[in-house]
């Protein structure tokens, strides 16, 4: 499919995602506002778990809350300014709408299997239409989407994987509610992942 055709199909998909009410119709207490950004020409796709409060009730821009600020600091270590990354990358999530806060008050609620099943076709179409060379899944939910449910963070972070012809470089969720990123050994894994992304960014730039 030519780029112009993919761009047109992606715009239509975006409109469908914005209008989606599948979870609401099945009784899930979500806030229906799909959050994403980017073009079909993007060579890098970053995929989170779901938009948060700031994105949903404020900016409408993916990863623009506190976790997003931390993520952008990580990506700066890999060589991207925030402006550059938002301009060049496609940013989306496994679940498109805010699932609500967790009952314990720490972070956001993890989407149920049914909610993920309802949303899965959207991500499948985004991957098909954008066809990125590099995928950055952020957080356990997105990592599991590509590497399977049994992989542990300690075995995923700091490495790259080939999945369906794409290079997948996982990152942990940058939420302050996560204690995983505080351990020194895990911080070293994050640094290795960012080093891998730095090399990939350089290679993509050289190919232009």
Secondary structure, DSSP 8 states (H G I E B T S, - for coil): --HHHHHHHHHHHHHHHHH--HHHHTT---B-----B--TT-SEEEEES---HHIIIII-STT-SHHHHHHHHHHHHTT--HHHHHHHSEEEESS-SB--B-TTSSSB----HHHHHHHHHHHHHHHHHH--SEEEEBSHHHHHHHH-TT--HHHHTT--EEETTEEE--B----TT-SGGGSHHHHHHHHHHHHHHHHHHHHHHHH-
